[in-house]
Amino acid sequence: MTIHLSVSADVNPEAPTRGPVAVKPGASRLQLGPGPIRRWGWVIGPALLLFYWSVLSVFGYLDIRILPAPWTAVSTAIELIREGRLQQNLAVSAGRAGAGLAFGVAAGTTLALVSGLSRIGGYVVDGLVQLKRGIPILAVIPFMVLWFGIGEGMKIATIALTVFFPIYLHTHSALRAIDLRQVELAETLRLSRVQFIRHVVLPATLPGFLTGLRFGVTSAWLALVVVEQLNASSGIGYMVTLARDYAQSDVMLVGLVVYALLGLSSDAAVRLLEKRALVWRRTLSQ
C-alpha cells in the first residue's frame, strides 16, 4: 500500500520554523523594568512640592491668609510643641486611630475567613458586606451617633467600620483566588483544617491582606479627620476645627501636615512589613 503525502499550497516547506528570537552576541539587553531602586527616591515628590511652594511664597504668588509659607508652618509647629498642645492632641488622635484600626483589622480578617472558607458563610456575610459597601460612611455617621452616642465609642466604631471594608475585601478576594489544585493536593495529603489554613490559606492570602492593610491604615486617618470634628474636645481634628473658627490658617496647615506625615509614615511601616513578610516574592517594584 502506497501512502502519498501532499503539502498544502499555502504552506512553504522551505520556510524556517518559528522559534525563540536569537540575540546577537554583544547586543545590549533592553531594560523593560522601572529602573534601579533609589534609596531616597520617595523624597523627590515631596521635595519638589516644598520647593514650588517656597518659591511661590517668596515671590508673593500665594496669599499668606489663604496658604501660609512653609517657614510659617514650621514656626507655628515649634510654638505648639512648646505649649504642649501638639503632643497632647497627637497622642489622643493616635490612640483613636490605633483602637479603630485594631478592631477593624480583627473584624475584617475574621469575617473574610468565615466568608471565604465556608459556602454558607459566604452567602450570609458577603452579601451583607456588599450591601453596605455602596453606602457612604458619612451617611452612616448619624446612626453611629444614635447607637454609640457622641463620645469616644462612636469615633472608634466609625474608624473601625471604615478600616473593616478594605481588609475584608482584599483578604476575601485573595482567599477566593486560591488555586483549586492546592486544595485538592491538601485533601490528597489528608491535611487537617488547621494544617490547611496554616500551610495553604495563610501564605496565599497574606499578600492580599497586606494590601488591604495599607488601604485600611489610610482609611483610619481619613475617618479620624471626620470624627474629630464631631463634638471632640481633643485631637488634631479638634485643633484644626478650633483654628478654623478663629481663622488661624497657620495652625490649620500644621494639622494638615501632621495628618499627611502620619499617613505617610504608617503606609511606609506597612510596606516595610510587606517587604519582610513577602521576602520570597519578586515583583516589578523590587
C-alpha positions in Angstrom: 0.0 0.0 0.0 1.4 3.3 -1.0 0.9 6.5 1.1 1.0 9.8 -0.7 1.9 12.9 1.3 0.9 16.2 -0.1 1.8 19.7 1.0 -0.9 22.4 1.1 -0.4 25.3 -1.4 -0.4 27.9 1.3 2.5 26.3 3.3 6.0 26.9 2.2 8.1 23.8 3.1 11.3 25.8 2.8 10.2 28.5 5.3 12.2 28.4 8.5 10.3 27.2 11.6 9.4 29.7 14.2 11.3 29.6 17.5 12.9 31.9 20.1 14.3 35.1 18.7 18.1 34.9 18.6 20.0 37.7 20.3 23.2 38.8 18.7 26.4 38.4 20.8 27.4 41.7 22.4 24.0 43.3 21.9 22.7 45.2 25.0 19.6 43.9 26.6 16.5 46.1 26.5 15.5 47.2 30.0 11.8 46.9 30.4 11.6 47.4 34.1 11.1 50.7 36.0 14.8 51.0 36.7 17.1 50.7 39.7 15.8 51.5 43.2 16.9 54.7 44.7 17.1 54.6 48.5 15.7 58.1 49.0 13.8 58.3 45.7 10.5 58.7 47.6 11.7 62.1 48.8 11.7 63.6 45.3 8.0 64.3 45.1 7.6 66.0 48.5 10.8 67.9 48.0 9.5 69.3 44.6 6.2 70.3 46.2 8.1 72.1 49.0 10.3 73.8 46.5 7.5 75.2 44.4 5.5 76.1 47.5 8.5 78.1 48.8 9.2 79.8 45.5 5.6 80.9 45.1 5.5 82.2 48.7 8.7 84.2 48.3 7.5 86.0 45.2 4.1 86.7 46.6 2.0 84.5 44.3 0.4 82.8 47.4 -1.6 84.9 49.8 -0.4 84.1 53.3 -4.0 84.4 54.6 -5.0 81.5 52.4 -1.9 79.4 52.4 0.9 80.4 54.8 4.6 79.9 53.8 6.4 76.7 54.8 8.6 78.5 57.3 5.4 80.0 58.9 4.1 76.5 59.4 7.4 75.4 60.9 7.5 78.3 63.4 3.8 77.6 64.4 4.6 73.9 64.9 7.5 74.8 67.2 5.3 77.1 69.2 2.6 74.5 69.5 5.2 72.0 70.7 6.5 74.4 73.3 3.0 74.9 74.6 2.4 71.1 74.6 -0.8 71.3 72.5 0.6 69.4 69.5 1.9 66.4 71.5 -1.3 66.2 73.6 -3.7 66.3 70.6 -1.4 63.9 68.6 -1.5 61.3 71.4 -5.3 61.4 71.5 -5.6 61.1 67.7 -3.1 58.3 67.5 -5.0 56.4 70.3 -8.3 56.7 68.5 -6.8 55.7 65.1 -5.0 52.7 66.7 -8.0 51.4 68.5 -10.2 51.7 65.5 -7.6 50.1 63.3 -7.2 47.1 65.7 -11.0 46.5 65.8 -11.4 46.9 62.1 -8.5 44.6 61.2 -9.7 41.9 63.6 -13.3 42.0 62.3 -12.4 42.2 58.7 -9.9 39.3 58.8 -12.3 37.1 60.8 -15.3 37.6 58.6 -13.2 37.3 55.5 -12.0 33.8 56.6 -15.6 32.8 57.5 -16.9 34.0 54.2 -14.0 32.7 52.1 -13.7 29.2 53.7 -17.4 28.4 54.0 -20.0 28.5 51.3 -22.8 29.2 53.8 -20.6 31.9 55.4 -20.1 33.5 52.0 -23.8 33.6 51.4 -24.6 35.2 54.7 -21.6 37.5 55.3 -20.5 38.6 51.8 -24.0 39.6 50.8 -24.3 42.0 53.8 -20.8 43.4 53.2 -21.5 44.1 49.5 -24.8 45.7 50.5 -23.1 48.1 53.0 -20.3 48.7 50.6 -22.4 51.0 48.5 -23.4 53.3 51.4 -21.0 56.2 52.1 -19.5 56.3 55.6 -20.8 59.9 56.0 -24.4 58.6 55.6 -23.8 56.1 58.5 -22.4 58.6 61.0 -25.9 59.8 62.2 -26.8 56.2 63.0 -23.5 55.7 64.7 -24.3 58.7 66.9 -27.7 57.2 67.8 -26.1 53.8 68.5 -22.9 54.7 70.4 -23.6 58.3 71.5 -21.4 61.2 70.7 -18.4 60.1 72.8 -15.3 58.1 72.1 -17.2 54.9 71.3 -18.8 56.5 68.2 -15.4 57.8 67.0 -13.6 54.4 67.4 -16.5 52.5 65.9 -16.6 54.7 62.8 -12.9 54.3 62.3 -13.2 50.5 62.7 -16.0 50.4 60.2 -14.0 52.3 57.7 -11.0 50.1 58.2 -13.1 46.9 58.0 -14.0 47.1 54.3 -10.6 47.2 52.7 -9.3 44.5 55.0 -12.3 42.3 54.3 -12.4 42.9 50.5 -8.8 42.2 49.8 -8.5 39.3 52.1 -11.7 37.7 50.8 -10.5 38.2 47.2 -7.2 36.6 47.9 -9.0 33.6 49.6 -11.2 33.1 46.6 -8.2 33.3 44.3 -6.5 30.2 45.8 -5.7 27.6 43.1 -8.2 24.7 43.3 -5.3 22.3 42.7 -3.7 23.4 46.0 -7.0 22.5 47.8 -7.1 19.1 46.0 -3.5 18.4 46.9 -4.2 19.3 50.6 -7.2 16.8 50.5 -5.0 14.1 49.0 -2.4 14.6 51.7 -5.2 14.5 54.2 -4.3 17.8 55.9 -6.5 18.8 58.8 -8.4 22.1 58.7 -5.8 23.8 60.9 -2.9 22.5 58.7 -4.8 23.6 55.6 -5.2 27.1 56.9 -1.6 27.3 58.1 0.2 25.8 55.0 -2.2 26.9 52.2 -4.6 29.6 53.2 -2.3 31.9 55.2 0.6 32.1 52.6 -1.9 32.6 49.8 -3.9 35.3 51.5 -1.0 37.2 53.1 -0.3 39.5 50.0 -4.0 40.4 49.8 -4.3 41.0 53.5 -1.2 43.3 53.5 -2.6 45.3 50.5 -5.9 45.7 52.4 -3.9 46.8 55.5 -2.3 49.6 53.5 -5.7 50.8 52.4 -7.0 50.3 55.9 -4.3 52.4 57.6 -5.0 55.2 55.2 -8.8 54.9 55.8 -8.2 55.1 59.5 -6.6 58.5 59.2 -9.3 59.7 56.8 -12.1 58.7 59.1 -10.2 60.3 62.0 -10.4 63.7 60.3 -14.2 63.4 60.1 -15.0 62.1 63.5 -12.7 64.5 65.3 -14.9 67.4 64.0 -17.9 66.0 65.8 -18.2 67.2 69.4 -14.5 66.5 70.1 -12.6 68.3 72.8 -9.1 67.0 71.9 -7.2 65.6 68.9 -5.6 67.0 65.8 -9.0 67.4 64.2 -10.3 69.4 67.1 -7.2 71.6 66.9 -7.9 72.2 63.2 -11.6 73.0 63.8 -10.8 75.4 66.6 -8.2 77.1 64.4 -10.8 77.4 61.6 -13.2 79.2 63.9 -10.5 81.7 64.8 -9.2 82.0 61.2 -5.7 80.7 62.2 -4.6 79.3 58.9 -1.1 78.5 60.1 -2.5 76.2 62.8 -4.8 74.6 60.3 -1.9 74.0 58.0 0.2 72.4 60.8 -2.7 70.0 61.4 -2.9 69.0 57.8 0.8 68.4 57.6 0.6 66.2 60.7 -2.2 64.2 59.1 -0.1 63.8 56.0 3.0 62.7 57.9 1.0 60.2 59.9 -0.4 58.7 56.8 3.0 58.6 55.0 4.8 57.0 58.0 2.1 54.4 58.7 2.0 53.4 55.0 5.8 53.1 55.0 5.6 50.9 58.0 3.1 48.6 56.3 5.2 48.5 53.2 8.3 47.5 55.3 6.2 44.8 56.9 5.1 43.6 53.5 8.7 43.5 52.3 9.8 41.5 55.3 6.8 39.1 55.2 6.9 38.5 51.5 10.6 38.2 51.0 10.1 35.2 48.7 8.1 37.2 46.2 9.8 39.1 43.3 7.8 41.9 41.8 8.3 44.8 39.5 8.7 47.3 42.4 11.8 45.4 43.5 
